[in-house]
């Protein structure tokens, strides 16, 4: 595929409907502490080849008033299983949704994708509340 063949392929990602990431009240909003979540079971589909991509996602965040509820987060991540999405877009979209749901003080999401054609890809995005 040439660059022009990729144009528009991922243009609808920001409008995808996904399960809600539920939250619960942080009873320690007066202090900074990190919450770390890791899943080695993330999967999506390569939009170019149609083959599955697998990754470990590592989320670290400092909650403000809300914390992420684990079961809903897992269900949210499972929604990507049949979605065609590039690695870079996975990390950006997932962190966008985390920020929208929990409004953390800080957040960092790292996607470590299994090697494809001998090349392993990692994508990192960080957010700090302003």
LOBALO-893211 format. One record per residue (C-alpha): residue in one letter; chain; residue number from 1; x, y, z. Coordinates in Angstrom, 1 decimal, decimal comma. Example, Ala and Ser with C-alpha at 12.3 -4.5 7.8 and 13.67 -1.06 7.14 Angstrom:
2
<resn=A&chain=A&resi=1&px=12,3&py=-4,5&pz=7,8>
<resn=S&chain=A&resi=2&px=13,7&py=-1,1&pz=7,1>
END
This chain:
130
<resn=X&chain=A&resi=1&px=0,0&py=0,0&pz=0,0>
<resn=X&chain=A&resi=2&px=1,2&py=3,5&pz=-0,7>
<resn=X&chain=A&resi=3&px=0,6&py=6,4&pz=1,6>
<resn=X&chain=A&resi=4&px=-2,4&py=7,5&pz=-0,4>
<resn=X&chain=A&resi=5&px=-4,0&py=4,1&pz=0,1>
<resn=X&chain=A&resi=6&px=-3,8&py=4,6&pz=3,9>
<resn=X&chain=A&resi=7&px=-5,5&py=7,9&pz=3,8>
<resn=X&chain=A&resi=8&px=-8,9&py=7,8&pz=5,4>
<resn=X&chain=A&resi=9&px=-8,4&py=4,2&pz=6,6>
<resn=X&chain=A&resi=10&px=-8,4&py=5,3&pz=10,2>
<resn=X&chain=A&resi=11&px=-10,4&py=8,5&pz=9,9>
<resn=X&chain=A&resi=12&px=-13,5&py=7,2&pz=11,9>
<resn=X&chain=A&resi=13&px=-11,6&py=6,0&pz=15,0>
<resn=X&chain=A&resi=14&px=-12,6&py=9,0&pz=17,1>
<resn=X&chain=A&resi=15&px=-16,2&py=8,2&pz=16,4>
<resn=X&chain=A&resi=16&px=-16,1&py=4,5&pz=17,3>
<resn=X&chain=A&resi=17&px=-18,7&py=3,4&pz=19,8>
<resn=X&chain=A&resi=18&px=-17,0&py=1,4&pz=22,6>
<resn=X&chain=A&resi=19&px=-18,3&py=0,1&pz=26,0>
<resn=X&chain=A&resi=20&px=-18,1&py=2,7&pz=28,7>
<resn=X&chain=A&resi=21&px=-15,1&py=2,8&pz=31,1>
<resn=X&chain=A&resi=22&px=-16,8&py=2,9&pz=34,4>
<resn=X&chain=A&resi=23&px=-15,3&py=4,7&pz=37,4>
<resn=X&chain=A&resi=24&px=-15,8&py=4,9&pz=41,2>
<resn=X&chain=A&resi=25&px=-15,0&py=7,6&pz=43,7>
<resn=X&chain=A&resi=26&px=-11,4&py=8,0&pz=44,9>
<resn=X&chain=A&resi=27&px=-11,7&py=8,3&pz=48,7>
<resn=X&chain=A&resi=28&px=-8,1&py=9,7&pz=48,8>
<resn=X&chain=A&resi=29&px=-8,3&py=12,6&pz=46,3>
<resn=X&chain=A&resi=30&px=-6,1&py=14,7&pz=48,7>
<resn=X&chain=A&resi=31&px=-3,0&py=12,7&pz=47,9>
<resn=X&chain=A&resi=32&px=-1,1&py=11,6&pz=44,8>
<resn=X&chain=A&resi=33&px=-0,6&py=7,9&pz=44,3>
<resn=X&chain=A&resi=34&px=-0,1&py=5,8&pz=41,2>
<resn=X&chain=A&resi=35&px=-2,4&py=3,0&pz=40,0>
<resn=X&chain=A&resi=36&px=-0,8&py=0,6&pz=37,5>
<resn=X&chain=A&resi=37&px=-2,7&py=-1,8&pz=35,3>
<resn=X&chain=A&resi=38&px=-1,1&py=-4,2&pz=32,8>
<resn=X&chain=A&resi=39&px=-2,8&py=-6,6&pz=30,4>
<resn=X&chain=A&resi=40&px=-1,0&py=-9,0&pz=28,2>
<resn=X&chain=A&resi=41&px=-4,2&py=-10,0&pz=26,5>
<resn=X&chain=A&resi=42&px=-4,9&py=-7,0&pz=24,2>
<resn=X&chain=A&resi=43&px=-5,7&py=-7,8&pz=20,6>
<resn=X&chain=A&resi=44&px=-6,9&py=-5,9&pz=17,6>
<resn=X&chain=A&resi=45&px=-6,8&py=-6,4&pz=13,8>
<resn=X&chain=A&resi=46&px=-4,1&py=-5,0&pz=11,5>
<resn=X&chain=A&resi=47&px=-6,1&py=-2,8&pz=9,1>
<resn=X&chain=A&resi=48&px=-3,7&py=-3,5&pz=6,2>
<resn=X&chain=A&resi=49&px=-3,4&py=-7,3&pz=6,5>
<resn=X&chain=A&resi=50&px=-6,6&py=-8,3&pz=8,4>
<resn=X&chain=A&resi=51&px=-4,4&py=-10,4&pz=10,7>
<resn=X&chain=A&resi=52&px=-4,6&py=-10,2&pz=14,5>
<resn=X&chain=A&resi=53&px=-2,2&py=-8,0&pz=16,4>
<resn=X&chain=A&resi=54&px=-1,4&py=-8,7&pz=20,1>
<resn=X&chain=A&resi=55&px=0,0&py=-6,4&pz=22,7>
<resn=X&chain=A&resi=56&px=0,7&py=-5,8&pz=26,3>
<resn=X&chain=A&resi=57&px=-0,8&py=-2,5&pz=27,5>
<resn=X&chain=A&resi=58&px=0,7&py=-0,8&pz=30,6>
<resn=X&chain=A&resi=59&px=-1,4&py=1,9&pz=32,1>
<resn=X&chain=A&resi=60&px=-0,1&py=4,1&pz=35,0>
<resn=X&chain=A&resi=61&px=-2,2&py=6,9&pz=36,3>
<resn=X&chain=A&resi=62&px=-2,6&py=9,3&pz=39,2>
<resn=X&chain=A&resi=63&px=-6,3&py=9,5&pz=40,0>
<resn=X&chain=A&resi=64&px=-8,0&py=12,7&pz=40,9>
<resn=X&chain=A&resi=65&px=-11,7&py=12,2&pz=42,0>
<resn=X&chain=A&resi=66&px=-12,3&py=9,0&pz=40,1>
<resn=X&chain=A&resi=67&px=-10,6&py=5,5&pz=39,7>
<resn=X&chain=A&resi=68&px=-11,1&py=3,1&pz=36,8>
<resn=X&chain=A&resi=69&px=-13,3&py=0,1&pz=37,5>
<resn=X&chain=A&resi=70&px=-11,4&py=-3,0&pz=36,3>
<resn=X&chain=A&resi=71&px=-14,2&py=-5,2&pz=34,8>
<resn=X&chain=A&resi=72&px=-15,6&py=-2,4&pz=32,6>
<resn=X&chain=A&resi=73&px=-12,0&py=-1,5&pz=31,5>
<resn=X&chain=A&resi=74&px=-11,5&py=-5,1&pz=30,5>
<resn=X&chain=A&resi=75&px=-14,8&py=-5,1&pz=28,5>
<resn=X&chain=A&resi=76&px=-13,8&py=-1,9&pz=26,9>
<resn=X&chain=A&resi=77&px=-10,4&py=-3,4&pz=25,8>
<resn=X&chain=A&resi=78&px=-12,2&py=-6,5&pz=24,4>
<resn=X&chain=A&resi=79&px=-14,1&py=-4,3&pz=22,0>
<resn=X&chain=A&resi=80&px=-10,9&py=-3,8&pz=20,1>
<resn=X&chain=A&resi=81&px=-10,6&py=-7,5&pz=19,3>
<resn=X&chain=A&resi=82&px=-12,3&py=-7,2&pz=16,0>
<resn=X&chain=A&resi=83&px=-11,4&py=-3,6&pz=15,1>
<resn=X&chain=A&resi=84&px=-8,9&py=-2,7&pz=12,4>
<resn=X&chain=A&resi=85&px=-6,6&py=-0,2&pz=14,0>
<resn=X&chain=A&resi=86&px=-2,9&py=0,8&pz=13,8>
<resn=X&chain=A&resi=87&px=-0,7&py=0,5&pz=16,9>
<resn=X&chain=A&resi=88&px=-0,3&py=4,3&pz=17,2>
<resn=X&chain=A&resi=89&px=-4,0&py=4,8&pz=17,1>
<resn=X&chain=A&resi=90&px=-4,7&py=2,2&pz=19,7>
<resn=X&chain=A&resi=91&px=-2,6&py=4,0&pz=22,3>
<resn=X&chain=A&resi=92&px=-4,0&py=7,4&pz=21,5>
<resn=X&chain=A&resi=93&px=-7,6&py=6,4&pz=21,4>
<resn=X&chain=A&resi=94&px=-7,5&py=4,3&pz=24,6>
<resn=X&chain=A&resi=95&px=-5,8&py=7,0&pz=26,5>
<resn=X&chain=A&resi=96&px=-8,3&py=9,6&pz=25,2>
<resn=X&chain=A&resi=97&px=-11,1&py=7,4&pz=26,6>
<resn=X&chain=A&resi=98&px=-9,4&py=6,9&pz=29,9>
<resn=X&chain=A&resi=99&px=-8,9&py=10,7&pz=30,3>
<resn=X&chain=A&resi=100&px=-12,5&py=11,3&pz=29,4>
<resn=X&chain=A&resi=101&px=-13,8&py=8,8&pz=31,8>
<resn=X&chain=A&resi=102&px=-11,6&py=9,2&pz=34,9>
<resn=X&chain=A&resi=103&px=-10,0&py=12,7&pz=34,4>
<resn=X&chain=A&resi=104&px=-6,7&py=11,6&pz=36,0>
<resn=X&chain=A&resi=105&px=-4,1&py=14,1&pz=37,2>
<resn=X&chain=A&resi=106&px=-1,5&py=12,2&pz=35,1>
<resn=X&chain=A&resi=107&px=-1,6&py=9,2&pz=32,9>
<resn=X&chain=A&resi=108&px=0,8&py=7,1&pz=30,8>
<resn=X&chain=A&resi=109&px=-0,1&py=4,3&pz=28,4>
<resn=X&chain=A&resi=110&px=2,4&py=2,1&pz=26,8>
<resn=X&chain=A&resi=111&px=1,5&py=-0,4&pz=24,1>
<resn=X&chain=A&resi=112&px=4,1&py=-3,1&pz=23,5>
<resn=X&chain=A&resi=113&px=3,0&py=-4,9&pz=20,3>
<resn=X&chain=A&resi=114&px=4,3&py=-8,3&pz=19,4>
<resn=X&chain=A&resi=115&px=6,8&py=-8,4&pz=16,6>
<resn=X&chain=A&resi=116&px=5,5&py=-8,4&pz=13,0>
<resn=X&chain=A&resi=117&px=8,0&py=-9,2&pz=10,2>
<resn=X&chain=A&resi=118&px=10,8&py=-9,0&pz=12,8>
<resn=X&chain=A&resi=119&px=9,9&py=-5,5&pz=14,0>
<resn=X&chain=A&resi=120&px=8,6&py=-5,0&pz=17,5>
<resn=X&chain=A&resi=121&px=6,6&py=-1,7&pz=18,0>
<resn=X&chain=A&resi=122&px=6,1&py=0,2&pz=21,3>
<resn=X&chain=A&resi=123&px=4,0&py=3,3&pz=21,5>
<resn=X&chain=A&resi=124&px=3,9&py=5,6&pz=24,5>
<resn=X&chain=A&resi=125&px=1,7&py=8,5&pz=25,3>
<resn=X&chain=A&resi=126&px=1,7&py=10,6&pz=28,4>
<resn=X&chain=A&resi=127&px=-0,8&py=13,1&pz=29,8>
<resn=X&chain=A&resi=128&px=-0,6&py=15,7&pz=32,6>
<resn=X&chain=A&resi=129&px=-3,7&py=17,6&pz=33,7>
<resn=X&chain=A&resi=130&px=-3,2&py=21,3&pz=33,2>
END
